């Protein structure tokens, strides 16, 4: 274990191991590797923007309309013959037919002869072939029919491999036969590599393209676009996705084969194919370069260097991809970066925690403070026995105050250690998720039992967070509809137009993006119960539509004139007083009476305090059954107002459990709940620190002595709390310096006041001094420059420091305007 700790202290070794681990994971998980690399490449395509393809490539696509008008698929070979004839007359450079003209089409006999004659006369056509199962159980090259009959005709294979991209083999072999790639025969060029990795830097739709029928029509009209096809490469293929196999790329959701080969041909003609052979070598060079770069000693924090290195890598990789068409194996660099970033975050958190000792032991501080106070008491009592009658009165007053303070601290300590017993919770009830033991909730549950079986509308009224949806669900569960759907809708969370579509549904084309019919919540809830939460937030126009469906069960989908009928029980809820809204003409009276058939008033948590303890225990059991709660915390929770009701209480318990477990404790103490919820004024570190420093009259040694008194706390913790107390007091006193100093000193002692003012002047002067070096910058820029001023300051004081900086900036600007 000791050796492991020593290794962990050597950050460079750990970083190297983490980097190696990231590379190993990238090697082992090829799916992750390919997915990550593809995502980065797509991001580069987005940043680089779409480019125009080579204008010498033209596509004649056979789309669905062409197929329907020309007699269905497969097309008669006479149409291909006609295309070849017309294109040859236009003196094009090459014609590629990206369709395998099967030899199985017996009905094509007459047309085959016509096509064969046109192909022979043209001498510019490249036919298609594929490597597939030729019927013998072994892969063989399957040629187009004309190529079988006339081996002097040119053909090329259409095969490709899909791995971390699309790879087209330069040549395929089967037995004693070989076949060059379709695009190579069209371009007349050779590849230096065995494969061409296609660079999908544009959409196939950006090529000059015509449908088959469109081309023939324009040819007859002698259109200028058609007559200018001389010396161009023509690709003929099917674009109908129901016939042609398609793939997905960054720019095309459905890229047909003719589009794929057009882009591949463009890659060859413009030399834009992806350089996959250099990828591994360049990746290794980049890893070494960046690793060495991150080891350079600098004053900058390591995570800054890491960020600069990552940005440098992204820029280099983008340039390589966009301008040199080199694709780097991004996962080999990005995964190590993420791992090292996580490691640096861990180091930063642990080092800050060690430096500040923020996670102080609350029990230890209480014990140390109490011990210190008892020591002071013993000293005063000894002085009292030896003192003259004239000073005994003042000493007696101090002894009484100190005894009261010690008594309070003992109560806090005892209450904070004493665990609340669960023995008193035997009367806990859990009704459909509603946890209670109070009489008021018992009456509510009895009422739910009475009204649930009756198929009438129910209105639940209660504050936010009080559990209205749980009550609605309980009503549904106890009704005859419990076997059907329970649908909950928050009316306040949706705009009127969206709410109407959500509740009633819509038909295809009812509005933009309504691409299909959609069922509404009422339709889904048919036969069951629908819960309409925050019903008081709906508009008057929508209330009229709601009245109709509640009254008659009828509604119209958005965009439809057809009325539909449903059988739904409506349970509505609101945190507003609907009767008052009716009086103010903000809620329809007829809808109110329709909803208010049976009304349930859900009490706020402050009116059912007997339930707080059982709810706390319930939420603790949900989080961790082993976690207990101290009496001090329970007493504090019992005294809270709970404006957010049960939901607020649940959030407080969740936070407290997390904080307690983070310190390896199974008891929630006062420090685990926010100061706003504590009933004990002296149970927080800030109070301990300020009381201790005041007792030492803000002497030069007061901070060190206080840190020692509170259990050898880090001196920084004490001094930064004092600085934070000043910022908060200064803001709360509207930047009145004298009032701030008086409040912090807590005494009229002139020496104390002078010392406090001296500290306060130093705090302000330090900020003003640094502000003078910053010119014409926004507050966000200033805040970044002042990072060190926030680093050790407890986060609860950060907002106050923000306000002080803004105040001093405004003051400086006013002084400049007035010429001071």
C-alpha positions in Angstrom: 0.0 0.0 0.0 2.9 2.3 0.9 4.5 1.6 -2.5 1.3 2.3 -4.3 1.0 5.7 -2.5 4.5 6.5 -3.5 3.8 5.7 -7.1 0.6 7.8 -7.1 2.7 10.8 -5.8 4.8 10.6 -9.0 2.4 12.3 -11.3 4.4 11.8 -14.5 4.4 8.0 -14.0 0.7 8.0 -13.3 0.1 10.2 -16.4 2.1 7.8 -18.6 0.2 4.8 -17.3 -3.1 6.5 -17.8 -2.1 7.5 -21.4 -1.1 3.9 -22.1 -4.4 2.6 -20.7 -6.3 4.9 -23.0 -4.4 3.7 -26.0 -5.0 0.0 -25.0 -8.7 0.6 -24.6 -8.8 2.2 -28.0 -7.0 -0.8 -29.5 -9.3 -3.4 -27.7 -12.6 -1.7 -28.3 -12.6 -1.2 -32.1 -16.3 -0.2 -32.1 -15.5 2.7 -29.7 -12.4 3.6 -31.7 -14.3 3.8 -35.0 -17.3 5.6 -33.5 -15.1 8.3 -31.8 -13.0 8.8 -34.9 -16.1 9.1 -37.1 -17.7 11.7 -34.7 -14.5 13.8 -34.8 -14.3 13.5 -38.6 -18.0 14.6 -38.9 -17.2 17.6 -36.7 -14.3 18.6 -39.0 -16.6 18.2 -42.0 -19.1 20.5 -40.3 -16.4 23.1 -39.4 -14.8 22.9 -42.9 -18.1 23.3 -44.7 -19.4 21.6 -47.8 -17.2 21.9 -50.9 -18.2 21.7 -54.6 -17.3 18.5 -56.4 -15.5 18.2 -59.8 -17.7 19.7 -62.5 -16.4 17.1 -65.0 -18.6 14.4 -63.4 -22.3 14.2 -64.3 -24.9 11.8 -62.9 -27.9 10.4 -64.8 -30.1 9.0 -62.1 -32.9 6.5 -62.6 -35.4 7.6 -60.0 -38.8 6.2 -58.9 -40.7 8.4 -61.3 -38.6 7.2 -64.2 -39.1 3.6 -63.3 -42.9 4.0 -63.0 -43.2 5.9 -66.3 -40.9 3.5 -68.2 -42.7 0.3 -67.3 -41.2 -0.7 -64.0 -38.0 -2.4 -62.9 -35.8 -3.7 -64.4 -35.8 -1.2 -67.3 -35.7 -2.4 -70.8 -32.2 -2.5 -72.2 -33.3 -0.3 -75.1 -33.3 2.7 -72.7 -29.7 2.0 -71.8 -28.9 1.7 -75.6 -30.7 5.0 -76.2 -28.6 6.7 -73.4 -25.4 5.3 -74.7 -26.3 6.5 -78.3 -27.1 10.0 -77.2 -24.1 10.4 -74.9 -21.7 9.1 -77.5 -23.0 11.7 -79.9 -22.2 14.3 -77.3 -18.6 13.1 -77.3 -18.4 12.5 -73.6 -15.2 11.1 -72.2 -16.5 8.0 -70.5 -19.9 6.4 -69.7 -20.2 4.3 -66.6 -23.3 2.1 -66.1 -23.5 1.6 -62.4 -26.2 -1.1 -62.8 -25.5 -4.9 -63.0 -27.3 -5.9 -66.2 -28.2 -9.4 -65.2 -28.1 -12.3 -67.6 -31.2 -13.8 -66.0 -33.6 -11.4 -67.8 -34.8 -13.6 -70.6 -37.4 -11.1 -71.8 -34.6 -8.7 -72.6 -33.3 -10.8 -75.6 -34.1 -8.3 -78.4 -33.0 -5.3 -76.4 -29.7 -7.0 -75.4 -28.7 -7.1 -79.1 -29.6 -3.5 -79.5 -27.6 -2.5 -76.4 -24.6 -4.7 -77.5 -24.5 -3.0 -80.8 -24.5 0.5 -79.2 -21.8 -0.5 -76.7 -19.6 -1.8 -79.4 -20.1 1.4 -81.5 -19.5 3.7 -78.6 -16.3 2.1 -77.1 -16.6 4.5 -74.2 -18.7 2.5 -71.8 -17.7 0.8 -68.6 -20.1 -1.9 -67.4 -20.6 -3.1 -63.8 -19.5 -6.4 -62.2 -19.6 -7.7 -58.6 -17.8 -10.3 -56.5 -20.5 -12.6 -55.3 -21.9 -16.1 -55.1 -22.1 -17.3 -58.7 -24.1 -20.5 -57.7 -21.1 -22.8 -57.1 -20.9 -22.0 -53.4 -17.7 -20.0 -53.9 -17.3 -16.3 -54.6 -16.8 -15.5 -58.2 -16.9 -12.4 -60.4 -20.4 -11.8 -61.8 -20.4 -9.8 -65.0 -23.1 -7.8 -66.8 -24.8 -9.7 -69.7 -23.2 -7.7 -72.5 -19.7 -8.2 -71.0 -20.3 -12.0 -70.9 -21.1 -12.0 -74.6 -18.4 -9.6 -75.7 -15.3 -9.8 -73.5 -13.7 -6.8 -75.4 -16.1 -4.5 -73.5 -14.8 -2.8 -70.4 -16.2 -3.5 -66.9 -15.3 -2.8 -63.3 -16.4 -4.1 -60.0 -18.8 -2.2 -57.6 -17.6 -3.8 -54.4 -16.6 -1.9 -51.3 -15.7 -2.7 -47.7 -17.4 -0.9 -44.7 -15.1 -0.6 -41.7 -14.1 2.7 -40.1 -15.1 4.2 -43.5 -15.8 3.0 -47.0 -12.9 1.3 -48.8 -13.0 0.4 -52.5 -10.5 -2.4 -53.5 -8.3 -1.3 -56.5 -8.7 -4.9 -57.8 -10.5 -8.0 -56.9 -9.5 -11.6 -57.7 -11.4 -14.8 -58.1 -9.6 -18.0 -59.2 -7.7 -17.0 -62.3 -9.7 -13.9 -63.0 -9.2 -10.3 -61.8 -11.3 -7.1 -62.1 -10.3 -3.5 -61.6 -12.5 -1.1 -59.7 -15.4 0.5 -61.7 -14.1 4.0 -61.0 -10.5 3.2 -62.0 -11.6 2.0 -65.4 -13.7 5.2 -65.8 -10.9 7.5 -64.7 -8.2 5.7 -66.5 -5.9 6.1 -63.5 -4.1 3.7 -61.2 -4.0 3.5 -57.4 -0.7 3.3 -55.5 -2.5 1.7 -52.5 -4.6 -1.5 -52.6 -7.7 0.4 -51.5 -9.2 3.8 -52.0 -10.7 5.2 -48.8 -13.6 7.5 -49.9 -13.6 11.0 -48.6 -17.3 12.0 -48.3 -16.6 15.8 -48.2 -19.7 16.7 -50.2 -23.2 15.5 -51.0 -23.8 13.5 -54.2 -26.6 16.0 -55.0 -24.0 18.7 -55.6 -22.9 17.0 -58.8 -24.5 18.1 -62.0 -27.3 15.5 -62.3 -30.4 14.7 -64.4 -33.1 12.1 -64.2 -33.2 9.7 -67.2 -36.4 11.1 -68.7 -35.2 14.7 -68.0 -32.0 14.0 -69.8 -33.7 12.6 -72.9 -36.1 15.5 -73.0 -33.3 18.1 -72.7 -31.3 16.3 -75.4 -34.2 16.6 -77.8 -34.5 20.3 -77.0 -30.8 20.7 -77.6 -30.5 22.3 -74.1 -27.1 24.1 -73.6 -26.4 22.2 -70.4 -26.7 18.9 -72.3 -24.7 20.0 -75.3 -21.9 21.0 -73.1 -21.2 17.5 -71.8 -18.3 17.0 -74.1 -15.3 15.3 -72.5 -17.1 14.7 -69.2 -17.5 11.5 -67.2 -21.1 10.3 -67.1 -22.3 7.9 -64.4 -25.7 6.1 -64.9 -27.3 4.5 -61.9 -30.4 3.9 -59.8 -31.3 6.5 -57.1 -34.6 4.9 -55.9 -33.8 3.7 -52.4 -36.3 0.9 -52.7 -34.1 -0.7 -55.4 -30.6 0.7 -54.8 -28.6 -0.1 -51.7 -27.8 3.1 -49.8 -25.4 4.1 -47.1 -25.4 7.0 -44.6 -22.8 9.8 -44.6 -22.4 13.2 -42.9 -24.0 15.0 -45.9 -26.4 12.3 -47.1 -29.0 10.3 -45.2 -29.4 7.9 -48.2 -26.4 7.8 -50.5 -27.1 5.4 -53.5 -24.4 3.4 -55.2 -24.2 5.8 -58.2 -23.6 8.7 -55.7 -21.0 6.8 -53.8 -19.0 6.0 -57.0 -19.4 9.6 -58.2 -17.8 10.8 -55.0 -15.1 8.1 -55.3 -14.4 9.1 -58.9 -14.1 12.7 -57.8 -11.6 11.7 -55.1 -9.4 10.1 -57.8 -9.7 12.9 -60.3 -9.0 15.6 -57.7 -6.7 13.5 -55.5 -8.9 14.0 -52.4 -9.1 10.4 -51.2 -8.3 9.9 -47.6 -4.7 9.0 -46.7 -5.3 6.0 -44.4 -1.8 4.6 -44.6 -0.1 7.6 -43.0 -2.8 7.8 -40.2 -1.1 5.4 -37.7 2.4 7.0 -38.2 1.1 10.5 -37.8 -1.0 9.5 -34.8 2.1 8.1 -33.0 4.1 11.3 -33.9 1.2 13.4 -32.4 1.0 11.3 -29.3 4.8 11.7 -28.7 4.7 15.4 -29.5 1.8 16.1 -27.2 3.1 13.9 -24.4 6.5 15.7 -24.5 4.6 19.1 -24.7 2.6 18.3 -21.5 5.8 17.5 -19.6 7.3 21.0 -20.2 7.8 22.8 -16.9 5.7 26.0 -16.8 4.2 28.3 -14.3 0.8 27.6 -15.8 -1.3 24.9 -14.0 -1.1 21.5 -15.6 -4.7 21.5 -16.7 -4.0 24.8 -18.6 -1.2 23.0 -20.4 -3.5 20.0 -21.0 -6.1 22.3 -22.5 -3.6 24.1 -24.7 -2.3 20.7 -25.9 -5.8 19.4 -26.7 -6.6 22.6 -28.7 -3.3 22.2 -30.5 -4.1 18.7 -31.4 -7.6 19.6 -32.7 -6.1 22.4 -34.9 -3.4 20.1 -36.3 -5.8 17.2 -36.9 -8.3 19.6 -38.6 -5.6 21.0 -40.9 -4.4 17.5 -41.8 -7.9 16.3 -42.5 -9.2 19.4 -44.4 -6.1 20.3 -46.4 -4.1 17.1 -46.7 -6.9 14.5 -46.4 -5.1 12.6 -43.7 -7.4 11.0 -41.1 -5.9 10.5 -37.7 -7.0 7.7 -35.3 -8.6 10.2 -32.9 -9.5 7.8 -30.2 -5.7 7.1 -29.5 -5.4 10.7 -28.4 -8.8 11.7 -27.2 -9.3 8.8 -24.8 -5.9 9.4 -23.0 -6.8 13.1 -22.9 -10.1 12.4 -21.2 -8.4 10.0 -18.7 -5.6 12.5 -17.9 -8.2 15.2 -17.6 -10.1 13.1 -15.0 -6.8 12.4 -13.2 -5.9 16.1 -13.1 -9.4 16.9 -11.7 -8.8 14.2 -9.0 -5.4 15.7 -8.2 -6.9 19.3 -8.1 -9.8 18.3 -5.8 -7.6 16.3 -3.4 -4.9 19.0 -3.3 -7.4 21.8 -2.6 -9.1 19.6 0.0 -5.7 19.0 1.7 -4.6 22.7 1.3 -7.8 24.2 2.7 -8.9 21.4 5.0 -12.4 22.5 4.2 -13.9 19.1 5.1 -13.3 19.8 8.8 -14.6 17.5 11.5 -17.6 19.1 13.0 -17.5 17.0 16.1 -13.9 17.7 16.7 -14.4 21.5 16.3 -17.3 21.4 18.8 -15.2 19.4 21.3 -12.1 21.7 20.9 -14.2 24.8 21.2 -15.9 23.5 24.3 -12.6 22.5 25.8 -11.2 26.0 25.1 -14.2 27.7 26.7 -14.0 25.4 29.8 -10.3 26.4 30.1 -11.2 30.1 30.0 -13.9 29.5 32.6 -11.4 27.8 35.0 -9.0 30.7 34.5 -11.7 33.3 35.2 -12.8 31.4 38.3 -9.2 31.3 39.6 -8.8 35.0 39.0 -12.2 35.6 40.7 -10.9 33.9 43.9 -7.8 36.0 44.0 -9.2 39.3 42.9 -10.3 42.4 44.8 -13.9 43.2 45.5 -13.8 46.1 43.0 -13.1 43.8 39.9 -15.2 40.8 41.1 -18.4 42.2 39.7 -17.0 42.4 36.1 -15.4 38.9 36.4 -18.7 37.5 37.7 -20.5 38.9 34.7 -17.9 37.2 32.4 -18.2 33.9 34.2 -22.0 33.9 33.9 -21.8 34.6 30.1 -19.1 31.9 29.7 -21.2 29.3 31.6 -24.2 30.1 29.4 -22.1 29.7 26.3 -20.6 26.4 27.6 -24.1 25.1 28.4 -25.2 25.9 24.9 -22.2 24.2 23.3 -22.8 21.1 25.4 -26.4 21.0 24.3 -25.3 21.3 20.7 -22.6 18.6 21.1 -25.1 16.2 22.8 -27.8 16.8 20.3 -25.4 16.4 17.4 -24.2 13.1 18.7 -27.5 11.7 19.9 -29.2 9.6 17.2 -33.0 9.9 16.8 -34.6 6.6 17.7 -36.9 4.8 15.2 -38.9 3.3 18.1 -41.3 6.2 18.1 -42.2 5.6 14.5 -44.4 2.5 15.0 -47.5 4.4 13.9 -46.2 5.3 10.5 -48.6 4.8 7.6 -47.7 4.4 3.9 -50.7 4.7 1.7 -49.9 4.5 -2.0 -46.6 6.3 -1.4 -48.2 8.9 1.0 -46.2 8.6 4.2 -47.9 10.0 7.3 -48.9 9.6 11.0 -50.7 12.9 11.6 -54.4 13.1 12.1 -54.9 15.7 9.4 -53.4 13.3 6.8 -55.4 10.4 8.2 -58.6 12.4 7.5 -57.4 13.1 4.0 -56.8 9.4 3.3 -60.2 8.5 4.7 -61.7 11.0 2.3 -59.7 9.5 -0.6 -61.2 6.1 0.2 -64.7 7.5 0.2 -64.5 9.4 -3.2 -62.2 7.1 -5.2 -64.8 4.5 -6.2 -67.2 7.2 -7.5 -66.6 8.1 -11.1 -66.6 11.9 -10.7 -64.2 14.7 -11.3 -61.9 15.6 -8.4 -60.1 18.9 -7.7 -57.0 18.7 -5.5 -55.8 22.0 -4.0 -52.5 22.4 -2.3 -49.1 24.1 -2.4 -46.3 23.1 -4.7 -44.4 20.1 -3.5 -47.2 18.9 -1.1 -47.8 15.6 -3.0 -50.8 16.3 -5.2 -49.8 13.8 -7.9 -49.5 11.0 -5.2 -53.1 11.8 -4.1 -54.3 11.6 -7.7 -52.6 8.3 -8.2 -54.1 6.9 -5.1 -57.6 7.9 -6.3 -56.9 6.1 -9.6 -55.6 3.0 -7.8 -58.7 2.7 -5.6 -61.2 3.2 -8.5 -62.6 0.7 -10.9 -60.3 2.2 -13.5 -57.1 1.0 -11.8 -56.3 -1.6 -14.5 -56.2 1.1 -17.2 -53.8 4.0 -17.9 -53.0 6.8 -15.4 -51.8 9.8 -17.4 -50.2 12.9 -15.7 -49.9 16.2 -17.5 -48.3 19.4 -16.1 -50.3 22.1 -17.8 -47.9 24.9 -16.6 -44.9 23.3 -18.4 -46.3 23.6 -21.9 -47.4 26.5 -24.1 -51.1 26.7 -25.1 -50.4 25.4 -28.7 -48.2 22.5 -27.5 -50.6 21.7 -24.6 -53.5 21.4 -27.0 -51.5 19.0 -29.3 -50.3 17.1 -26.2 -53.7 16.6 -24.7 -55.9 16.2 -27.8 -53.3 14.9 -30.4 -52.9 16.1 -34.0 -53.2 14.8 -37.5 -50.4 14.7 -40.1 -49.8 18.1 -41.6 -51.7 20.0 -38.9 -48.6 22.2 -38.5 -44.9 22.3 -39.3 -43.1 19.1 -38.3 -46.4 17.3 -37.8 -45.1 14.4 -39.9 -47.5 11.8 -38.6 -50.7 11.4 -36.7 -50.2 11.6 -32.9 -52.5 10.4 -30.1 -53.2 12.9 -27.4 -53.1 12.2 -23.6 -56.9 12.0 -23.4 -57.0 9.3 -26.1 -54.2 7.4 -24.4 -56.1 7.7 -21.1 -59.3 6.4 -22.5 -60.9 4.1 -20.0 -58.5 5.3 -17.3 -57.7 8.5 -15.4 -56.0 11.7 -16.6 -54.3 14.0 -14.0 -54.2 17.7 -15.0 -51.7 19.4 -12.7 -51.5 23.2 -12.5 -54.9 23.6 -14.1 -55.0 27.2 -13.0 -52.1 28.1 -15.4 -54.2 27.4 -18.6 -55.6 30.2 -20.9 -59.3 31.0 -21.2 -59.3 29.8 -24.8 -57.9 26.4 -23.8 -60.3 26.2 -20.8 -63.2 26.2 -23.3 -61.9 23.2 -25.1 -61.1 21.5 -21.8 -64.7 22.1 -20.6 -66.1 20.3 -23.6 -64.0 17.1 -23.1 -64.7 17.1 -19.4 -68.4 17.6 -19.8 -69.1 15.4 -22.8 -65.9 13.4 -23.5 -65.7 14.9 -26.9 -62.7 16.6 -28.5 -61.1 17.3 -32.0 -57.5 16.6 -32.8 -55.5 19.6 -33.9 -55.9 19.9 -37.7 -59.0 17.6 -37.8 -62.7 18.3 -38.0 -63.6 14.8 -36.9 -64.9 14.6 -33.3 -63.6 11.8 -31.1 -65.1 10.5 -27.9 -63.3 9.1 -24.8 -64.3 7.8 -21.4 -61.9 9.4 -19.0 -62.0 10.3 -15.3 -60.4 13.8 -14.7 -58.5 14.6 -11.6 -57.2 18.2 -11.6 -54.8 20.0 -9.3 -53.7 23.5 -8.6 -51.6 25.5 -6.1 -53.9 28.5 -6.6 -57.3 29.4 -5.2 -59.5 28.9 -8.3 -62.5 30.6 -6.7 -60.5 33.8 -6.4 -59.3 33.5 -10.0 -63.0 33.1 -11.1 -63.8 36.3 -9.3 -61.0 38.1 -11.1 -62.2 36.6 -14.4 -59.0 34.7 -14.8 -60.6 31.3 -14.8 -63.8 30.2 -16.4 -66.6 29.8 -13.9 -68.3 27.0 -15.7 -65.1 25.0 -15.9 -64.5 25.6 -12.2 -67.9 24.2 -11.2 -67.3 21.2 -13.5 -64.0 20.5 -11.8 -65.1 21.2 -8.3 -67.5 18.3 -7.9 -65.3 16.8 -5.2 -62.6 18.9 -3.6 -59.5 17.8 -1.6 -57.5 20.3 0.4 -53.9 19.0 0.8 -52.3 20.5 3.9 -48.8 22.1 3.6 -46.0 20.4 5.5 -45.9 23.1 8.2 -49.5 22.2 9.2 -48.6 18.5 9.6 -45.4 18.7 11.6 -46.1 15.3 13.1 -45.2 13.9 9.7 -41.8 15.5 9.3 -40.0 12.9 11.4 -41.6 9.9 9.6 -41.0 11.5 6.2 -37.3 12.1 7.1 -37.0 8.4 8.1 -38.7 7.4 4.8 -36.4 9.5 2.7 -33.4 8.2 4.6 -34.5 4.6 3.9 -34.8 5.4 0.2 -31.2 6.8 0.2 -29.5 4.4 2.6 -31.1 2.4 5.4 -27.8 2.5 7.4 -27.8 6.3 7.7 -29.2 7.8 10.9 -30.0 11.4 11.9 -28.9 13.4 15.0 -31.4 14.9 17.4 -30.0 18.4 16.6 -30.7 18.0 12.9 -34.2 16.6 13.5 -35.0 19.5 15.9 -33.8 21.9 13.2 -35.9 20.3 10.5 -39.0 20.3 12.8 -38.6 24.1 13.2 -38.3 24.9 9.5 -41.2 26.7 7.6 -40.9 24.3 4.6 -42.2 26.6 1.8 -41.3 23.9 -0.7 -43.2 21.3 1.4 -42.3 17.6 1.1 -40.3 18.1 -2.1 -38.0 20.6 -0.3 -37.6 18.2 2.7 -36.6 15.4 0.3 -34.0 17.5 -1.4 -32.5 18.5 2.0 -32.2 14.8 3.1 -30.6 13.8 -0.2 -27.9 16.5 0.2 -27.3 15.6 3.8 -26.9 11.9 3.1 -24.3 12.7 0.3 -22.3 15.0 2.6 -22.4 12.6 5.5 -21.3 9.6 3.4 -18.5 11.6 1.8 -17.0 11.9 5.2 -17.5 8.2 5.9 -20.2 8.8 8.5 -23.5 7.1 8.9 -25.1 9.9 11.0 -26.3 13.2 9.6 -25.1 16.1 11.7 -25.8 19.9 11.6 -22.9 20.6 9.2 -24.6 18.4 6.6 -27.6 20.7 6.3 -27.5 24.2 5.0 -27.2 27.1 7.5 -30.8 28.2 6.5 -32.2 25.0 8.1 -30.1 25.0 11.4 -31.9 25.9 14.6 -28.6 26.2 16.5 -26.9 29.6 15.9 -23.5 28.5 17.1 -23.2 25.2 15.3 -21.2 26.4 12.3 -17.5 27.0 11.7 -18.1 30.7 10.8 -19.5 31.4 14.2 -16.7 29.5 16.0 -14.1 31.4 14.0 -15.6 34.9 14.6 -16.3 34.3 18.3 -12.7 33.0 18.8 -11.1 36.0 17.0 -13.3 38.5 18.8 -12.3 36.9 22.1 -8.6 37.5 21.1 -9.5 41.1 20.2 -8.3 40.6 16.6 -4.7 40.5 17.7 -1.9 39.7 15.2 -1.8 36.2 16.5 -5.6 35.7 16.7 -5.8 33.8 13.4 -3.1 31.3 14.3 -4.4 30.8 17.8 -8.0 30.3 16.5 -6.8 27.7 14.0 -5.0 25.9 16.8 -8.0 26.2 19.2 -10.3 24.7 16.6 -8.3 21.5 16.3 -5.2 22.6 14.4 -7.2 23.8 11.4 -5.3 25.1 8.4 -4.6 28.8 9.0 -5.9 29.5 5.5 -9.3 28.2 6.4 -9.6 30.7 9.3 -8.2 33.7 7.4 -10.4 33.1 4.3 -13.5 32.7 6.4 -12.7 36.1 8.0 -12.2 37.6 4.6 -15.5 36.2 3.4 -17.3 37.5 6.5 -16.0 41.0 5.7 -17.2 40.8 2.0 -20.7 39.7 3.1 -21.0 42.3 5.9 -19.7 45.0 3.6 -22.3 44.2 0.9 -25.1 43.9 3.4 -24.2 47.3 4.9 -24.3 48.8 1.4 -20.6 49.4 1.4 -20.6 51.5 4.6 -17.1 50.9 5.9 -17.7 52.0 9.5 -20.9 50.0 10.0 -19.1 46.9 8.6 -16.2 47.3 10.9 -18.5 47.8 13.9 -20.6 44.7 13.1 -17.5 42.5 12.6 -15.8 43.7 15.8 -19.0 43.2 17.9 -17.6 45.6 20.4 -17.0 49.3 21.1 -13.4 48.6 22.2 -11.4 51.2 20.2 -8.3 49.1 19.8 -10.5 46.2 18.4 -12.2 48.6 16.0 -8.9 49.9 14.8 -7.6 46.4 14.2 -10.7 45.4 12.4 -10.7 48.5 10.2 -7.0 47.9 9.4 -7.9 44.3 8.1 -10.9 45.6 6.2 -8.7 48.4 4.6 -6.2 45.7 3.5 -9.0 43.5 1.9 -10.3 46.5 -0.2 -6.8 47.9 -1.0 -5.7 44.5 -2.4 -8.6 44.4 -4.8 -8.2 48.1 -5.8 -4.5 47.6 -6.4 -5.1 44.7 -8.8 -7.9 46.5 -10.5 -5.6 49.3 -11.5 -3.6 46.9 -13.7 -6.8 45.8 -15.6 -8.1 48.3 -18.2 -11.4 48.3 -20.1 -12.3 44.7 -19.4 -15.7 43.2 -18.7 -16.5 41.8 -15.2 -16.1 38.2 -16.6 -12.6 39.1 -17.7 -11.8 40.6 -14.3 -13.2 37.5 -12.6 -10.9 35.3 -14.6 -7.9 37.5 -13.8 -8.9 37.4 -10.1 -9.0 33.6 -10.0 -6.6 33.5 -7.1 -8.8 35.7 -5.0 -11.6 33.1 -5.3 -9.6 30.0 -5.0 -9.3 29.6 -1.2 -12.4 31.6 -0.4 -15.4 29.3 0.7 -17.9 29.2 -2.1 -20.7 30.7 0.0 -18.9 34.0 -0.1 -18.1 34.1 -3.8 -21.3 36.1 -4.7 -20.4 38.7 -2.1 -16.8 39.1 -3.6 -18.5 39.5 -7.0 -20.5 42.4 -5.7 -17.5 44.1 -4.0 -15.5 43.9 -7.2 -18.4 45.4 -9.2 -18.8 48.2 -6.6 -15.1 49.0 -6.7 -15.1 49.0 -10.5 -18.0 51.4 -10.6 -16.4 53.6 -7.9 -13.2 53.7 -10.0 -15.1 54.7 -13.2 -17.0 57.5 -11.3 -13.7 58.8 -10.0 -12.2 58.9 -13.6 -15.3 60.8 -14.9 -15.1 63.4 -12.1 -11.3 63.7 -12.7 -10.3 62.5 -9.2 
